[in-house]
């Protein structure tokens, strides 16, 4: 049944499938990289991921490297 109002331009079924496939192939894929590759707005990609695919967004965090030397230092401090 056709919907009333302006038709979707960026959150189309084809684009939703493309985003789903890219996330399936690489779940750690950056949303900004996808935006550049697909040439659509960050908000559109965010809406596809959150509303259409019902996934949660998260930011990858870099952690410090814990070497043996650092471990020994930490043990001495405590």
GIDAJO-V79894 format. One record per pair of residues at least 24 apart in sequence whose C-alpha atoms are under 8 Angstrom apart, sorted by the first residue. I is the first residue (numbers start at 1). J is the second residue. D is the distance in whole Angstrom. If there is no record, write none. Layout:
BEGIN
<<I J D> <I J D>>
END
This chain:
BEGIN
<<10 40 7> <10 44 7> <11 44 7> <11 48 7> <16 48 6> <16 52 7> <16 53 8> <19 45 8> <19 48 8> <19 49 8> <20 49 8> <20 53 7>>
END
